[in-house]
């Protein structure tokens, strides 16, 4: 019925028909209302303060509840207290020494009159003081101490006064 030449002509014409550019006069332009959703890749990007000394902890700090406005001061504290290292312990601080990035005092993770298992244990943040060597736990604990200090003393940074 069809020979090879007619099939070849049909295939070539068919491709040409579909690939040829449309006539401009036949196009109708319709306005389209679109809303561009935010790009999920850049959704959680933060703007780091300039001259940070420990910028690699900034995103984790945001993830556990610190605000971008607090990053500069938090960075200063992390650098001053631990030089950005996680496994830092100062046994000379009173009440059981200080632990980790922000040098949280052992007072907050040791049993006391008010918290028989420890304040941070009562909040469910950790089970023992050694967990303050984990950066996420340390930054979360520091945030909770900041919030407590802000509420009770009007200065969240009070636990880190020089």
Biotite code that builds the C-alpha atoms (Angstrom):
import biotite.structure as struc

atoms = struc.array([
    struc.Atom([0.000, 0.000, 0.000], chain_id="A", res_id=1, res_name="UNK", atom_name="CA", element="C"),
    struc.Atom([2.694, 2.507, 1.013], chain_id="A", res_id=2, res_name="UNK", atom_name="CA", element="C"),
    struc.Atom([6.097, 2.190, -0.426], chain_id="A", res_id=3, res_name="UNK", atom_name="CA", element="C"),
    struc.Atom([9.280, 3.139, 1.416], chain_id="A", res_id=4, res_name="UNK", atom_name="CA", element="C"),
    struc.Atom([9.567, 6.497, -0.363], chain_id="A", res_id=5, res_name="UNK", atom_name="CA", element="C"),
    struc.Atom([6.068, 7.619, 0.619], chain_id="A", res_id=6, res_name="UNK", atom_name="CA", element="C"),
    struc.Atom([6.689, 6.591, 4.245], chain_id="A", res_id=7, res_name="UNK", atom_name="CA", element="C"),
    struc.Atom([9.972, 8.525, 4.254], chain_id="A", res_id=8, res_name="UNK", atom_name="CA", element="C"),
    struc.Atom([8.240, 11.620, 2.805], chain_id="A", res_id=9, res_name="UNK", atom_name="CA", element="C"),
    struc.Atom([5.460, 11.306, 5.388], chain_id="A", res_id=10, res_name="UNK", atom_name="CA", element="C"),
    struc.Atom([7.983, 11.022, 8.276], chain_id="A", res_id=11, res_name="UNK", atom_name="CA", element="C"),
    struc.Atom([10.030, 14.006, 7.052], chain_id="A", res_id=12, res_name="UNK", atom_name="CA", element="C"),
    struc.Atom([6.927, 16.128, 6.441], chain_id="A", res_id=13, res_name="UNK", atom_name="CA", element="C"),
    struc.Atom([5.505, 15.107, 9.821], chain_id="A", res_id=14, res_name="UNK", atom_name="CA", element="C"),
    struc.Atom([8.661, 16.185, 11.658], chain_id="A", res_id=15, res_name="UNK", atom_name="CA", element="C"),
    struc.Atom([8.810, 19.388, 9.666], chain_id="A", res_id=16, res_name="UNK", atom_name="CA", element="C"),
    struc.Atom([5.164, 20.115, 10.489], chain_id="A", res_id=17, res_name="UNK", atom_name="CA", element="C"),
    struc.Atom([5.762, 19.703, 14.221], chain_id="A", res_id=18, res_name="UNK", atom_name="CA", element="C"),
    struc.Atom([9.135, 21.415, 14.345], chain_id="A", res_id=19, res_name="UNK", atom_name="CA", element="C"),
    struc.Atom([8.411, 24.455, 12.188], chain_id="A", res_id=20, res_name="UNK", atom_name="CA", element="C"),
    struc.Atom([7.913, 27.703, 14.132], chain_id="A", res_id=21, res_name="UNK", atom_name="CA", element="C"),
    struc.Atom([4.295, 28.844, 14.351], chain_id="A", res_id=22, res_name="UNK", atom_name="CA", element="C"),
    struc.Atom([3.091, 31.832, 12.396], chain_id="A", res_id=23, res_name="UNK", atom_name="CA", element="C"),
    struc.Atom([3.202, 34.910, 14.585], chain_id="A", res_id=24, res_name="UNK", atom_name="CA", element="C"),
    struc.Atom([-0.186, 36.075, 13.376], chain_id="A", res_id=25, res_name="UNK", atom_name="CA", element="C"),
    struc.Atom([-1.803, 32.887, 14.658], chain_id="A", res_id=26, res_name="UNK", atom_name="CA", element="C"),
    struc.Atom([-0.488, 33.308, 18.201], chain_id="A", res_id=27, res_name="UNK", atom_name="CA", element="C"),
    struc.Atom([-2.728, 34.773, 20.836], chain_id="A", res_id=28, res_name="UNK", atom_name="CA", element="C"),
    struc.Atom([-1.132, 36.128, 23.976], chain_id="A", res_id=29, res_name="UNK", atom_name="CA", element="C"),
    struc.Atom([-3.114, 35.697, 27.130], chain_id="A", res_id=30, res_name="UNK", atom_name="CA", element="C"),
    struc.Atom([-2.048, 37.334, 30.377], chain_id="A", res_id=31, res_name="UNK", atom_name="CA", element="C"),
    struc.Atom([-1.226, 34.775, 33.004], chain_id="A", res_id=32, res_name="UNK", atom_name="CA", element="C"),
    struc.Atom([-1.470, 35.448, 36.707], chain_id="A", res_id=33, res_name="UNK", atom_name="CA", element="C"),
    struc.Atom([1.332, 33.630, 38.499], chain_id="A", res_id=34, res_name="UNK", atom_name="CA", element="C"),
    struc.Atom([2.728, 33.661, 41.948], chain_id="A", res_id=35, res_name="UNK", atom_name="CA", element="C"),
    struc.Atom([6.266, 32.466, 42.186], chain_id="A", res_id=36, res_name="UNK", atom_name="CA", element="C"),
    struc.Atom([6.667, 30.232, 45.194], chain_id="A", res_id=37, res_name="UNK", atom_name="CA", element="C"),
    struc.Atom([9.837, 30.846, 47.185], chain_id="A", res_id=38, res_name="UNK", atom_name="CA", element="C"),
    struc.Atom([12.737, 28.738, 46.075], chain_id="A", res_id=39, res_name="UNK", atom_name="CA", element="C"),
    struc.Atom([13.076, 25.980, 48.699], chain_id="A", res_id=40, res_name="UNK", atom_name="CA", element="C"),
    struc.Atom([16.843, 25.914, 48.223], chain_id="A", res_id=41, res_name="UNK", atom_name="CA", element="C"),
    struc.Atom([17.202, 29.474, 49.545], chain_id="A", res_id=42, res_name="UNK", atom_name="CA", element="C"),
    struc.Atom([14.287, 29.390, 52.000], chain_id="A", res_id=43, res_name="UNK", atom_name="CA", element="C"),
    struc.Atom([16.396, 28.840, 55.105], chain_id="A", res_id=44, res_name="UNK", atom_name="CA", element="C"),
    struc.Atom([19.414, 30.911, 54.127], chain_id="A", res_id=45, res_name="UNK", atom_name="CA", element="C"),
    struc.Atom([20.593, 33.317, 56.767], chain_id="A", res_id=46, res_name="UNK", atom_name="CA", element="C"),
    struc.Atom([22.595, 36.470, 56.433], chain_id="A", res_id=47, res_name="UNK", atom_name="CA", element="C"),
    struc.Atom([25.706, 36.167, 58.553], chain_id="A", res_id=48, res_name="UNK", atom_name="CA", element="C"),
    struc.Atom([27.086, 39.177, 60.373], chain_id="A", res_id=49, res_name="UNK", atom_name="CA", element="C"),
    struc.Atom([30.410, 40.350, 59.001], chain_id="A", res_id=50, res_name="UNK", atom_name="CA", element="C"),
    struc.Atom([33.629, 39.361, 60.720], chain_id="A", res_id=51, res_name="UNK", atom_name="CA", element="C"),
    struc.Atom([32.237, 36.280, 62.462], chain_id="A", res_id=52, res_name="UNK", atom_name="CA", element="C"),
    struc.Atom([34.925, 34.157, 64.071], chain_id="A", res_id=53, res_name="UNK", atom_name="CA", element="C"),
    struc.Atom([32.843, 30.963, 64.352], chain_id="A", res_id=54, res_name="UNK", atom_name="CA", element="C"),
    struc.Atom([30.461, 31.168, 61.349], chain_id="A", res_id=55, res_name="UNK", atom_name="CA", element="C"),
    struc.Atom([30.163, 27.385, 61.051], chain_id="A", res_id=56, res_name="UNK", atom_name="CA", element="C"),
    struc.Atom([27.922, 27.339, 64.151], chain_id="A", res_id=57, res_name="UNK", atom_name="CA", element="C"),
    struc.Atom([25.512, 30.034, 62.900], chain_id="A", res_id=58, res_name="UNK", atom_name="CA", element="C"),
    struc.Atom([23.047, 27.791, 61.047], chain_id="A", res_id=59, res_name="UNK", atom_name="CA", element="C"),
    struc.Atom([22.852, 25.329, 63.922], chain_id="A", res_id=60, res_name="UNK", atom_name="CA", element="C"),
    struc.Atom([22.223, 28.236, 66.320], chain_id="A", res_id=61, res_name="UNK", atom_name="CA", element="C"),
    struc.Atom([19.332, 29.408, 64.123], chain_id="A", res_id=62, res_name="UNK", atom_name="CA", element="C"),
    struc.Atom([18.009, 25.838, 63.942], chain_id="A", res_id=63, res_name="UNK", atom_name="CA", element="C"),
    struc.Atom([17.765, 25.570, 67.740], chain_id="A", res_id=64, res_name="UNK", atom_name="CA", element="C"),
    struc.Atom([16.042, 28.921, 68.197], chain_id="A", res_id=65, res_name="UNK", atom_name="CA", element="C"),
    struc.Atom([18.557, 31.755, 68.193], chain_id="A", res_id=66, res_name="UNK", atom_name="CA", element="C"),
    struc.Atom([17.570, 34.777, 66.109], chain_id="A", res_id=67, res_name="UNK", atom_name="CA", element="C"),
    struc.Atom([19.692, 36.256, 63.345], chain_id="A", res_id=68, res_name="UNK", atom_name="CA", element="C"),
    struc.Atom([19.984, 39.448, 65.394], chain_id="A", res_id=69, res_name="UNK", atom_name="CA", element="C"),
    struc.Atom([21.679, 37.436, 68.176], chain_id="A", res_id=70, res_name="UNK", atom_name="CA", element="C"),
    struc.Atom([24.313, 35.804, 65.960], chain_id="A", res_id=71, res_name="UNK", atom_name="CA", element="C"),
    struc.Atom([26.980, 38.481, 66.317], chain_id="A", res_id=72, res_name="UNK", atom_name="CA", element="C"),
    struc.Atom([26.892, 38.484, 70.131], chain_id="A", res_id=73, res_name="UNK", atom_name="CA", element="C"),
    struc.Atom([26.582, 34.689, 70.252], chain_id="A", res_id=74, res_name="UNK", atom_name="CA", element="C"),
    struc.Atom([29.599, 34.385, 67.964], chain_id="A", res_id=75, res_name="UNK", atom_name="CA", element="C"),
    struc.Atom([31.595, 36.654, 70.298], chain_id="A", res_id=76, res_name="UNK", atom_name="CA", element="C"),
    struc.Atom([30.646, 34.471, 73.254], chain_id="A", res_id=77, res_name="UNK", atom_name="CA", element="C"),
    struc.Atom([31.462, 31.197, 71.492], chain_id="A", res_id=78, res_name="UNK", atom_name="CA", element="C"),
    struc.Atom([34.846, 32.547, 70.451], chain_id="A", res_id=79, res_name="UNK", atom_name="CA", element="C"),
    struc.Atom([35.646, 34.029, 73.866], chain_id="A", res_id=80, res_name="UNK", atom_name="CA", element="C"),
    struc.Atom([34.514, 30.963, 75.796], chain_id="A", res_id=81, res_name="UNK", atom_name="CA", element="C"),
    struc.Atom([35.752, 28.072, 73.639], chain_id="A", res_id=82, res_name="UNK", atom_name="CA", element="C"),
    struc.Atom([37.535, 29.459, 70.548], chain_id="A", res_id=83, res_name="UNK", atom_name="CA", element="C"),
    struc.Atom([34.808, 27.669, 68.507], chain_id="A", res_id=84, res_name="UNK", atom_name="CA", element="C"),
    struc.Atom([35.767, 24.201, 69.802], chain_id="A", res_id=85, res_name="UNK", atom_name="CA", element="C"),
    struc.Atom([33.116, 21.839, 71.126], chain_id="A", res_id=86, res_name="UNK", atom_name="CA", element="C"),
    struc.Atom([35.142, 19.728, 73.562], chain_id="A", res_id=87, res_name="UNK", atom_name="CA", element="C"),
    struc.Atom([36.203, 22.436, 75.977], chain_id="A", res_id=88, res_name="UNK", atom_name="CA", element="C"),
    struc.Atom([35.908, 21.991, 79.714], chain_id="A", res_id=89, res_name="UNK", atom_name="CA", element="C"),
    struc.Atom([36.923, 24.476, 82.362], chain_id="A", res_id=90, res_name="UNK", atom_name="CA", element="C"),
    struc.Atom([37.166, 22.643, 85.698], chain_id="A", res_id=91, res_name="UNK", atom_name="CA", element="C"),
    struc.Atom([38.066, 25.858, 87.528], chain_id="A", res_id=92, res_name="UNK", atom_name="CA", element="C"),
    struc.Atom([34.602, 27.399, 87.140], chain_id="A", res_id=93, res_name="UNK", atom_name="CA", element="C"),
    struc.Atom([32.554, 27.020, 90.324], chain_id="A", res_id=94, res_name="UNK", atom_name="CA", element="C"),
    struc.Atom([29.624, 24.581, 90.588], chain_id="A", res_id=95, res_name="UNK", atom_name="CA", element="C"),
    struc.Atom([31.152, 21.764, 88.541], chain_id="A", res_id=96, res_name="UNK", atom_name="CA", element="C"),
    struc.Atom([33.037, 23.551, 85.767], chain_id="A", res_id=97, res_name="UNK", atom_name="CA", element="C"),
    struc.Atom([31.801, 24.798, 82.399], chain_id="A", res_id=98, res_name="UNK", atom_name="CA", element="C"),
    struc.Atom([31.151, 22.801, 79.234], chain_id="A", res_id=99, res_name="UNK", atom_name="CA", element="C"),
    struc.Atom([31.283, 23.126, 75.476], chain_id="A", res_id=100, res_name="UNK", atom_name="CA", element="C"),
    struc.Atom([30.942, 25.935, 72.948], chain_id="A", res_id=101, res_name="UNK", atom_name="CA", element="C"),
    struc.Atom([29.233, 28.462, 75.196], chain_id="A", res_id=102, res_name="UNK", atom_name="CA", element="C"),
    struc.Atom([30.781, 27.158, 78.427], chain_id="A", res_id=103, res_name="UNK", atom_name="CA", element="C"),
    struc.Atom([27.540, 26.367, 80.219], chain_id="A", res_id=104, res_name="UNK", atom_name="CA", element="C"),
    struc.Atom([28.163, 26.079, 83.932], chain_id="A", res_id=105, res_name="UNK", atom_name="CA", element="C"),
    struc.Atom([27.693, 22.704, 85.593], chain_id="A", res_id=106, res_name="UNK", atom_name="CA", element="C"),
    struc.Atom([25.196, 24.325, 87.960], chain_id="A", res_id=107, res_name="UNK", atom_name="CA", element="C"),
    struc.Atom([22.552, 23.976, 85.241], chain_id="A", res_id=108, res_name="UNK", atom_name="CA", element="C"),
    struc.Atom([23.079, 20.242, 84.716], chain_id="A", res_id=109, res_name="UNK", atom_name="CA", element="C"),
    struc.Atom([23.845, 19.083, 88.242], chain_id="A", res_id=110, res_name="UNK", atom_name="CA", element="C"),
    struc.Atom([21.263, 18.268, 90.922], chain_id="A", res_id=111, res_name="UNK", atom_name="CA", element="C"),
    struc.Atom([20.161, 21.187, 93.051], chain_id="A", res_id=112, res_name="UNK", atom_name="CA", element="C"),
    struc.Atom([17.651, 21.957, 95.769], chain_id="A", res_id=113, res_name="UNK", atom_name="CA", element="C"),
    struc.Atom([15.098, 23.081, 93.187], chain_id="A", res_id=114, res_name="UNK", atom_name="CA", element="C"),
    struc.Atom([15.917, 20.568, 90.441], chain_id="A", res_id=115, res_name="UNK", atom_name="CA", element="C"),
    struc.Atom([16.874, 17.171, 91.882], chain_id="A", res_id=116, res_name="UNK", atom_name="CA", element="C"),
    struc.Atom([18.101, 15.924, 88.491], chain_id="A", res_id=117, res_name="UNK", atom_name="CA", element="C"),
    struc.Atom([19.344, 19.288, 87.198], chain_id="A", res_id=118, res_name="UNK", atom_name="CA", element="C"),
    struc.Atom([17.682, 22.251, 85.490], chain_id="A", res_id=119, res_name="UNK", atom_name="CA", element="C"),
    struc.Atom([18.484, 21.221, 81.897], chain_id="A", res_id=120, res_name="UNK", atom_name="CA", element="C"),
    struc.Atom([17.427, 17.646, 82.677], chain_id="A", res_id=121, res_name="UNK", atom_name="CA", element="C"),
    struc.Atom([14.088, 18.959, 83.949], chain_id="A", res_id=122, res_name="UNK", atom_name="CA", element="C"),
    struc.Atom([13.657, 20.727, 80.596], chain_id="A", res_id=123, res_name="UNK", atom_name="CA", element="C"),
    struc.Atom([14.388, 17.455, 78.790], chain_id="A", res_id=124, res_name="UNK", atom_name="CA", element="C"),
    struc.Atom([17.427, 18.827, 76.982], chain_id="A", res_id=125, res_name="UNK", atom_name="CA", element="C"),
    struc.Atom([20.006, 16.352, 78.248], chain_id="A", res_id=126, res_name="UNK", atom_name="CA", element="C"),
    struc.Atom([20.631, 13.501, 80.656], chain_id="A", res_id=127, res_name="UNK", atom_name="CA", element="C"),
    struc.Atom([24.086, 14.465, 81.939], chain_id="A", res_id=128, res_name="UNK", atom_name="CA", element="C"),
    struc.Atom([26.536, 17.346, 81.755], chain_id="A", res_id=129, res_name="UNK", atom_name="CA", element="C"),
    struc.Atom([28.775, 15.614, 79.208], chain_id="A", res_id=130, res_name="UNK", atom_name="CA", element="C"),
    struc.Atom([26.050, 16.071, 76.589], chain_id="A", res_id=131, res_name="UNK", atom_name="CA", element="C"),
    struc.Atom([26.904, 19.794, 76.655], chain_id="A", res_id=132, res_name="UNK", atom_name="CA", element="C"),
    struc.Atom([29.909, 18.855, 74.516], chain_id="A", res_id=133, res_name="UNK", atom_name="CA", element="C"),
    struc.Atom([27.481, 18.196, 71.636], chain_id="A", res_id=134, res_name="UNK", atom_name="CA", element="C"),
    struc.Atom([27.132, 21.480, 69.719], chain_id="A", res_id=135, res_name="UNK", atom_name="CA", element="C"),
    struc.Atom([23.374, 21.235, 69.143], chain_id="A", res_id=136, res_name="UNK", atom_name="CA", element="C"),
    struc.Atom([22.694, 20.418, 72.787], chain_id="A", res_id=137, res_name="UNK", atom_name="CA", element="C"),
    struc.Atom([25.022, 23.188, 73.940], chain_id="A", res_id=138, res_name="UNK", atom_name="CA", element="C"),
    struc.Atom([23.477, 25.838, 71.682], chain_id="A", res_id=139, res_name="UNK", atom_name="CA", element="C"),
    struc.Atom([19.948, 24.776, 72.628], chain_id="A", res_id=140, res_name="UNK", atom_name="CA", element="C"),
    struc.Atom([20.845, 24.833, 76.328], chain_id="A", res_id=141, res_name="UNK", atom_name="CA", element="C"),
    struc.Atom([22.430, 28.259, 75.917], chain_id="A", res_id=142, res_name="UNK", atom_name="CA", element="C"),
    struc.Atom([19.271, 29.532, 74.226], chain_id="A", res_id=143, res_name="UNK", atom_name="CA", element="C"),
    struc.Atom([17.093, 28.219, 77.053], chain_id="A", res_id=144, res_name="UNK", atom_name="CA", element="C"),
    struc.Atom([19.383, 29.826, 79.636], chain_id="A", res_id=145, res_name="UNK", atom_name="CA", element="C"),
    struc.Atom([19.279, 33.076, 77.629], chain_id="A", res_id=146, res_name="UNK", atom_name="CA", element="C"),
    struc.Atom([15.459, 33.018, 77.630], chain_id="A", res_id=147, res_name="UNK", atom_name="CA", element="C"),
    struc.Atom([15.350, 32.273, 81.371], chain_id="A", res_id=148, res_name="UNK", atom_name="CA", element="C"),
    struc.Atom([17.796, 35.076, 82.118], chain_id="A", res_id=149, res_name="UNK", atom_name="CA", element="C"),
    struc.Atom([15.903, 37.496, 79.881], chain_id="A", res_id=150, res_name="UNK", atom_name="CA", element="C"),
    struc.Atom([12.653, 36.678, 81.667], chain_id="A", res_id=151, res_name="UNK", atom_name="CA", element="C"),
    struc.Atom([14.030, 36.822, 85.218], chain_id="A", res_id=152, res_name="UNK", atom_name="CA", element="C"),
    struc.Atom([16.787, 39.466, 84.980], chain_id="A", res_id=153, res_name="UNK", atom_name="CA", element="C"),
    struc.Atom([15.871, 41.423, 81.866], chain_id="A", res_id=154, res_name="UNK", atom_name="CA", element="C"),
    struc.Atom([19.212, 40.516, 80.280], chain_id="A", res_id=155, res_name="UNK", atom_name="CA", element="C"),
    struc.Atom([19.550, 37.247, 78.385], chain_id="A", res_id=156, res_name="UNK", atom_name="CA", element="C"),
    struc.Atom([23.297, 37.635, 78.114], chain_id="A", res_id=157, res_name="UNK", atom_name="CA", element="C"),
    struc.Atom([23.789, 37.851, 81.902], chain_id="A", res_id=158, res_name="UNK", atom_name="CA", element="C"),
    struc.Atom([25.105, 34.254, 82.255], chain_id="A", res_id=159, res_name="UNK", atom_name="CA", element="C"),
    struc.Atom([28.032, 35.226, 79.997], chain_id="A", res_id=160, res_name="UNK", atom_name="CA", element="C"),
    struc.Atom([29.064, 38.494, 81.649], chain_id="A", res_id=161, res_name="UNK", atom_name="CA", element="C"),
    struc.Atom([32.824, 38.941, 81.809], chain_id="A", res_id=162, res_name="UNK", atom_name="CA", element="C"),
])
